[in-house]
Amino acid sequence: PRSTPSNSSAASDVYKRQVLLPAVLRAAGWYTVVVSGHIIITPRSPLGASFDRVVQVRKRHVRDFPYPTADLVVDEVLRQFRAPDREKVFIYVHLMDPHLPYSERFDPGLFEPPGMPPVPEGAFGRFGMPRYPPAVIKLTGNGLPDGKYVGYMKENELEHLRALYDADLRLADSEIG
């Protein structure tokens, strides 16, 4: 699972041509805040600029892990907004979990199908990063993916990648409550 198109549009002119929810809410008298660990959402980015306030979470559990995990982002929301001083507040919380790379703080084995063959040693690096591209997706005649994998990973390796995704999703969900 990837969100590259949405991430790249967040950093581009796409948002300049759209009416964003924070702008609509601000016009209606709401105080808008985004709390995020995503490096693209900054006060100067088109998305960030549509909010009254941008809170960037930079703390990490592991020094070279690329983004703060859900627990750190949610903790920041709770720390800063226990009692909002305004009547109408909209808080958008942007979690990076689950995105590759995965935090590996939850056992992916809980999500792997029973009897799944073991994943070859060295197929995945630190934080669940595949050592080679996960898959090439076959495209239909009109350029849309048809969902058929054409390359590289074996089915058990794809299942392992899905299990890592599900484990990080479970971790993020447990933080939200």
C-alpha positions in Angstrom: 0.0 0.0 0.0 1.4 3.4 -1.0 0.1 6.9 -1.1 2.7 8.5 -3.4 0.2 10.3 -5.7 -1.5 12.0 -2.8 1.8 12.9 -1.1 3.2 14.4 -4.3 0.0 16.4 -4.9 0.2 17.7 -1.3 3.5 19.3 -2.2 2.4 20.6 -5.5 0.0 23.2 -7.0 -2.9 20.8 -6.9 -4.0 22.2 -3.5 -3.8 25.8 -4.7 -6.6 25.1 -7.2 -8.9 23.3 -4.7 -11.0 24.5 -1.9 -9.8 22.7 1.2 -11.9 21.7 4.2 -9.7 23.7 6.6 -10.3 26.9 4.6 -14.0 26.3 4.5 -14.1 25.7 8.3 -11.9 28.8 9.0 -14.3 30.9 7.0 -17.1 29.6 9.2 -15.3 30.6 12.4 -13.5 27.4 13.2 -10.0 27.3 14.6 -8.2 24.6 12.5 -5.1 22.6 13.5 -3.1 19.8 11.8 -0.9 17.5 13.9 1.4 15.4 11.8 4.7 13.6 11.6 4.7 13.8 7.8 7.6 15.8 6.5 5.6 17.3 3.6 2.9 18.9 5.8 4.6 22.1 7.0 3.3 25.6 7.6 4.5 26.6 4.2 3.1 23.7 2.2 -0.2 24.3 0.4 -2.0 21.9 2.7 -0.4 23.2 5.9 -1.0 26.8 4.9 -4.7 26.1 4.8 -4.7 25.5 8.6 -4.5 28.1 11.4 -1.8 26.1 13.1 0.5 23.3 12.1 2.0 21.1 14.8 4.9 19.0 13.4 5.9 16.0 15.5 9.5 15.2 15.1 10.3 12.8 18.0 11.0 9.2 17.1 11.4 5.9 19.0 14.3 4.9 16.8 16.8 7.6 15.7 16.9 6.7 12.0 13.3 5.7 11.6 11.8 8.1 9.0 8.7 9.3 10.9 7.0 9.4 14.3 4.8 6.5 15.0 1.1 6.9 15.9 1.6 6.8 19.6 3.9 9.8 19.5 1.5 11.8 17.2 -1.5 11.0 19.4 0.4 11.8 22.6 1.2 15.2 21.1 -2.5 15.8 20.2 -3.5 14.9 23.8 -0.7 17.0 25.3 -1.5 20.2 23.4 -5.3 20.0 23.2 -6.6 18.6 26.5 -8.9 21.7 26.9 -9.2 23.8 23.8 -9.6 27.5 24.6 -12.0 27.9 21.6 -15.5 26.7 21.1 -15.1 25.4 17.6 -11.9 23.6 16.9 -11.1 21.2 14.0 -8.0 19.0 14.5 -6.8 16.9 11.6 -4.4 14.2 12.8 -2.2 12.8 10.1 -0.7 9.4 11.0 2.1 7.9 8.9 1.3 4.4 10.1 0.9 2.3 8.2 3.3 3.3 5.4 6.4 1.6 4.3 8.7 1.4 6.0 7.0 -0.4 8.9 7.8 0.2 12.5 7.9 -3.5 13.4 6.7 -2.8 16.9 3.8 -5.2 16.5 4.2 -8.9 15.6 3.3 -9.3 12.0 3.1 -13.1 12.5 -0.4 -12.5 14.0 -1.6 -11.5 10.6 0.1 -14.1 8.4 -2.1 -16.9 7.1 -1.7 -20.2 8.9 0.7 -22.5 7.1 2.4 -19.7 5.1 5.8 -20.8 3.9 8.6 -18.9 5.7 9.9 -15.8 4.0 13.5 -16.2 2.7 16.3 -14.9 4.8 17.3 -11.5 3.6 14.1 -10.8 1.6 13.3 -7.9 3.9 15.7 -5.4 5.5 15.3 -3.1 8.5 11.8 -1.8 9.1 10.3 -4.3 6.7 11.8 -2.7 3.6 11.9 -5.2 0.7 15.3 -5.8 -0.7 13.8 -5.6 -4.2 10.7 -4.0 -5.6 7.5 -5.6 -4.1 5.7 -6.1 -7.4 5.1 -4.8 -10.9 1.3 -4.5 -11.4 0.0 -5.4 -14.8 -1.9 -2.5 -16.5 -5.0 -2.8 -18.6 -5.3 -1.3 -22.1 -6.4 2.1 -20.6 -3.5 2.3 -18.2 -5.4 1.3 -15.1 -4.0 -1.5 -12.8 -5.9 -4.8 -13.2 -4.6 -6.0 -9.8 -2.5 -8.8 -11.2 1.1 -9.0 -10.0 3.6 -9.6 -12.7 6.9 -9.6 -11.0 9.5 -10.0 -8.3 7.8 -11.1 -5.0 6.5 -14.6 -4.3 3.1 -14.8 -2.8 4.4 -15.6 0.7 6.6 -12.5 0.5 3.6 -10.4 -0.5 1.6 -11.9 2.4 4.5 -11.0 4.8 4.4 -7.4 3.5 0.6 -7.4 4.0 1.1 -8.7 7.5 3.5 -5.9 8.3 1.0 -3.4 6.9 -1.8 -4.9 9.0 0.4 -4.9 12.1 1.2 -1.2 11.7 -2.5 -0.5 11.1 -3.4 -2.3 14.3 -0.8 -0.3 16.2 -2.2 3.0 14.8 -5.7 1.9 15.5 -4.9 1.0 19.1 -3.5 4.5 19.6 -6.7 6.1 18.3 -8.9 3.9 20.4 
